[in-house]
Amino acid sequence: MSSNIIVRTISELADLRWMLPMVGLCLFAVPVHSEDSLASLLRMAEEDTLEDPLLLTQFTEFGESLDAIESPVTEVLQQLDLDSSERLNRRSFTSEAFDRSLGEQQQNNFTAFPDFDRGIVVFGEEAALKIGGFVKADFISDFDPIDSVDSFDTSEIPVGAADRKNSRFHARSSRLSFDTRWKVQQEVVRAFVEADFFGGDDGGNGSLRLRHAYGTMGYFTAGQTWTTFTHPSAVPQTLDFEGAVSNVNRRQGLVRLDLPLGDSGWSWAVSLEDPRIQIEIPNGVMGEGRTETPDVITHLKLERDRGDFQAAFVVRELGFQPVGNPVLTDTAWGFNFTGSAKPLNDTRVYSQITFGEGIGSYRGSPDVVSTGPNSASILPMFGWMIGCKHVWNDRLTSNLTYSELILDPIAGQAGTNLRQTNYLAVNLIHNPVDRVFIGIEYLCGTRENQDGDQADATRLQMSFGFYLP
């Protein structure tokens, strides 16, 4: 626009005043960073000399208004670009192998790992770290004697004890986890560490205790995590920390291969694992248990949209060395059949059958028991569990679990040795807001000794939980 433009008439200026707002509205249809944007044209116009002061004022005011509009719009678009980029980054570190279970029945699931696609995720150079966990406060009221005050371990019910009650408040179930992921040749590699506060003596404040510390690359896993003998998706969702008496919830050091069998949903795993044993030493015999070889465990798993099934097998060598004598060894074995299914969209049922010889330590009972002054025997065991989880609505879930553990009545055992125990838990959990839960649970259990004497215990537990985002 040159300085010798003919002066516009009053009517033309009036028409221009109507056109300028319309041009402003069209700005939103023009890319913000376009070289030919209206803002650029107006700035070019301002650089020219206008003979008409009124027209010059109109252009100046409109340019200022345009700057005021363009700046916040640009900021919003830049923020949208950042949010979109972050979502893409998170998705790039998710993996079917690590995160496939997140979409099914995860509400109030205390065995699931924290989800990786939202919450506190820190991005570094070609890596990402998710910080997870929860705070869980447990308020416990026992109506009968039980020596396990922090968890409902029915094997700790004293037989023949005088009546007593107990109250206990603690937050030992609280957890903290770090899930780190990076890529190697387009494959996601994972290192996961999780701890709780169930270390130390029962009834104390608790100390930090390692739950999981393992790495996974492809089909290979090494570190401490759920034993290959267990099936995490079939673990009952109880507020009580102990859980069903027959359920295998052991975490231990291992090296494992997990191999999918085509696209059929079947997979096979084999592992070498830490050979912890529990031996009841005969009276008068001096010595200690030995673990000279690792436990060998394998399982076959079928996974479907409506459920999954697993059959696991363990073979292990039990060792004992009397003082001044060679190590005595024998072979132990066990099977664990577990399943989880969704007969209805909001209902999941799970079950377990476990049996074998010398596998009691996988569920907190002895592998070997004393049968006389100078003799011992590998202890056979049988356990089963049935449970159900129902989602009533977006804010309310329930769990019902019943389990039994039976140990063989081998001759020569002490009459006070455990013969049988059972466990019942039913709860109702409410989520008033996202990532917060309040639950109440009724627990009942019995213990029977080898001599036939028995006792029972009941507990009411209330829990408050806050998940890290």
Stockholm file with secondary structure:
# STOCKHOLM 1.0

chainA/1-469         MSSNIIVRTISELADLRWMLPMVGLCLFAVPVHSEDSLASLLRMAEEDTLEDPLLLTQFTEFGESLDAIESPVTEVLQQLDLDSSERLNRRSFTSEAFDRSLGEQQQNNFTAFPDFDRGIVVFGEEAALKIGGFVKADFISDFDPIDSVDSFDTSEIPVGAADRKNSRFHARSSRLSFDTRWKVQQEVVRAFVEADFFGGDDGGNGSLRLRHAYGTMGYFTAGQTWTTFTHPSAVPQTLDFEGAVSNVNRRQGLVRLDLPLGDSGWSWAVSLEDPRIQIEIPNGVMGEGRTETPDVITHLKLERDRGDFQAAFVVRELGFQPVGNPVLTDTAWGFNFTGSAKPLNDTRVYSQITFGEGIGSYRGSPDVVSTGPNSASILPMFGWMIGCKHVWNDRLTSNLTYSELILDPIAGQAGTNLRQTNYLAVNLIHNPVDRVFIGIEYLCGTRENQDGDQADATRLQMSFGFYLP
#=GR chainA/1-469 SS CCTTCCCCCHHHHHHHHHHHHHHHHHGGGSCTTCTTCHHHHHHHHHHSCCSCHHHHHHHHHHHHHHHHHHHHHHHHHHHHHHHHHHHHHHHHHCCHHHHGGGGSSCTTCSSSCCCSSSSSEEEETTEEEEEEEEEEEEEEEESSCCSCCSSCCGGGCCTTCCCCCEEEEECTTCEEEEEEEEEETTEEEEEEEEEEEEESCTTSCCEEEEEEEEEEETTEEEEEEECTTCCGGGSCCCSSSSCCTTCCCCEEEEEEEEEECTTSSEEEEEEEECCCCCBCCCTTCCEEEECCSCEEEEEEEEEETTEEEEEEEEEEEEEEEETTSCCEEEEEEEEEEEEEEEEETTEEEEEEEEEEESCGGGGTSCSEEEEETTEEEECEEEEEEEEEEEEEETTEEEEEEEEEEEECCCTTCCTTSEEEEEEEEEEEEECSSTTEEEEEEEEEEEEEETTSCEEEEEEEEEEEEEECC
#=GC SS_cons         CCTTCCCCCHHHHHHHHHHHHHHHHHGGGSCTTCTTCHHHHHHHHHHSCCSCHHHHHHHHHHHHHHHHHHHHHHHHHHHHHHHHHHHHHHHHHCCHHHHGGGGSSCTTCSSSCCCSSSSSEEEETTEEEEEEEEEEEEEEEESSCCSCCSSCCGGGCCTTCCCCCEEEEECTTCEEEEEEEEEETTEEEEEEEEEEEEESCTTSCCEEEEEEEEEEETTEEEEEEECTTCCGGGSCCCSSSSCCTTCCCCEEEEEEEEEECTTSSEEEEEEEECCCCCBCCCTTCCEEEECCSCEEEEEEEEEETTEEEEEEEEEEEEEEEETTSCCEEEEEEEEEEEEEEEEETTEEEEEEEEEEESCGGGGTSCSEEEEETTEEEECEEEEEEEEEEEEEETTEEEEEEEEEEEECCCTTCCTTSEEEEEEEEEEEEECSSTTEEEEEEEEEEEEEETTSCEEEEEEEEEEEEEECC
//
